[in-house]
């Protein structure tokens, strides 16, 4: 007989970008965190190519100014405020390829589950699952819950 007694969810990773899909993923992840007494970690990944041209990257000599993640950190703070206070929440902003960062972070930090929106703030609206959530679902070593909202 199948039971949920042997399922342990202590660390849940939730990539967010401020979209309605990521807010719905966060809402569902918060519900799971409450049920399993898990910690939520919200991350946001800023794609360097979207905020700096190649010329700017060369002229900074590889140095990445902290202000590039300031908007992501503010968005993370606002998203964390949506979570009930009795749920443990951590946040982190990264620079890089969103799918690769989520996959790497889930592996390095030993997350039990990734909860991700099916589409983010990308330009293509008619697709059912976005490229980031698709890559995460295919390559992540832990279970991935893709939320359609």
C-alpha positions as CSV (number, residue, x, y, z in Angstrom):
1,X,0.0,0.0,0.0
2,X,1.2,3.5,-0.9
3,X,1.6,6.0,2.0
4,X,3.1,9.4,2.4
5,X,4.8,8.4,5.7
6,X,8.1,7.7,4.1
7,X,8.3,11.0,2.2
8,X,10.6,13.6,3.7
9,X,10.6,17.1,2.4
10,X,12.8,19.3,4.5
11,X,14.3,21.6,1.9
12,X,12.2,23.0,-1.0
13,X,13.7,25.2,-3.7
14,X,11.4,27.7,-5.4
15,X,12.8,29.7,-8.3
16,X,10.8,32.9,-8.7
17,X,10.8,35.8,-11.2
18,X,7.8,37.8,-10.0
19,X,5.5,36.4,-12.6
20,X,2.0,35.1,-11.8
21,X,3.2,31.6,-12.5
22,X,6.0,31.9,-10.0
23,X,3.6,33.3,-7.4
24,X,1.4,30.3,-7.8
25,X,4.4,28.0,-7.5
26,X,5.3,29.8,-4.3
27,X,1.8,29.5,-2.9
28,X,1.9,25.7,-3.6
29,X,5.4,25.4,-2.2
30,X,4.3,27.2,1.0
31,X,1.5,24.8,1.4
32,X,3.9,21.8,1.1
33,X,6.3,23.5,3.5
34,X,3.6,23.8,6.0
35,X,2.5,20.2,5.6
36,X,6.0,18.8,5.9
37,X,7.6,21.4,8.2
38,X,10.1,22.2,5.5
39,X,12.2,25.3,4.8
40,X,11.6,27.2,1.6
41,X,14.4,28.8,-0.3
42,X,13.4,31.3,-2.9
43,X,15.9,32.1,-5.6
44,X,16.0,34.5,-8.5
45,X,18.5,34.3,-11.3
46,X,19.4,37.3,-13.3
47,X,20.7,36.4,-16.8
48,X,23.8,38.5,-17.3
49,X,23.3,38.7,-21.0
50,X,20.0,40.4,-20.5
51,X,21.4,43.2,-18.3
52,X,24.8,43.7,-19.9
53,X,26.0,43.7,-23.5
54,X,29.1,41.8,-24.4
55,X,31.0,45.0,-24.6
56,X,30.1,46.0,-21.1
57,X,31.1,42.6,-19.8
58,X,34.6,42.9,-21.4
59,X,35.1,46.4,-20.0
60,X,34.2,45.3,-16.5
61,X,37.0,42.7,-16.7
62,X,34.6,40.0,-15.4
63,X,33.7,42.1,-12.3
64,X,29.9,41.9,-11.7
65,X,28.5,45.0,-10.0
66,X,26.2,44.1,-7.1
67,X,23.6,46.5,-8.4
68,X,22.7,43.9,-11.1
69,X,21.0,41.7,-8.5
70,X,19.5,44.6,-6.5
71,X,16.1,44.3,-8.4
72,X,16.1,40.5,-7.9
73,X,16.8,40.9,-4.2
74,X,13.9,43.4,-3.8
75,X,11.5,41.1,-5.7
76,X,12.6,38.2,-3.5
77,X,11.9,40.2,-0.4
78,X,8.4,41.0,-1.7
79,X,7.8,37.4,-2.6
80,X,9.0,36.2,0.9
81,X,6.5,38.6,2.5
82,X,3.7,36.5,0.9
83,X,4.6,33.5,2.9
84,X,3.0,32.9,6.3
85,X,5.3,33.9,9.1
86,X,5.5,30.4,10.7
87,X,7.2,29.0,7.6
88,X,11.0,29.2,7.4
89,X,12.2,31.2,4.4
90,X,15.6,31.9,2.9
91,X,16.3,33.9,-0.2
92,X,19.2,34.2,-2.6
93,X,19.9,36.1,-5.9
94,X,22.2,34.7,-8.5
95,X,23.7,35.8,-11.9
96,X,23.8,33.2,-14.7
97,X,21.7,30.9,-16.8
98,X,18.4,30.4,-14.8
99,X,18.0,26.7,-15.6
100,X,21.7,25.8,-14.9
101,X,21.7,27.8,-11.6
102,X,18.5,26.0,-10.4
103,X,19.9,22.6,-11.3
104,X,23.3,23.3,-9.8
105,X,21.8,24.8,-6.6
106,X,19.4,21.9,-6.1
107,X,22.3,19.4,-6.3
108,X,24.9,21.3,-4.3
109,X,22.5,22.2,-1.5
110,X,20.7,18.9,-1.4
111,X,17.1,20.0,-2.0
112,X,14.3,17.5,-1.6
113,X,12.0,19.2,-4.1
114,X,12.0,22.0,-6.7
115,X,8.7,23.8,-7.2
116,X,8.7,26.0,-10.4
117,X,6.2,27.8,-12.5
118,X,5.6,26.4,-15.9
119,X,6.3,29.7,-17.6
120,X,8.0,32.9,-16.3
121,X,8.4,36.4,-17.7
122,X,9.7,35.2,-21.1
123,X,8.4,36.7,-24.3
124,X,6.7,33.6,-25.7
125,X,3.2,33.4,-24.1
126,X,1.6,30.6,-26.0
127,X,3.8,27.7,-24.9
128,X,2.7,25.3,-22.3
129,X,6.0,24.9,-20.5
130,X,8.8,27.3,-20.6
131,X,12.4,26.5,-21.5
132,X,13.7,27.0,-18.0
133,X,11.1,24.8,-16.3
134,X,11.5,22.2,-19.0
135,X,15.2,22.0,-18.6
136,X,15.0,21.9,-14.8
137,X,12.4,19.1,-15.0
138,X,14.6,17.1,-17.4
139,X,17.9,17.5,-15.7
140,X,17.3,18.0,-12.0
141,X,18.2,15.0,-9.8
142,X,15.6,15.7,-7.2
143,X,11.8,15.7,-7.9
144,X,10.5,18.7,-9.7
145,X,6.9,20.0,-9.4
146,X,6.0,22.2,-12.4
147,X,3.0,24.4,-11.6
148,X,0.6,25.6,-14.3
149,X,-1.2,28.7,-13.0
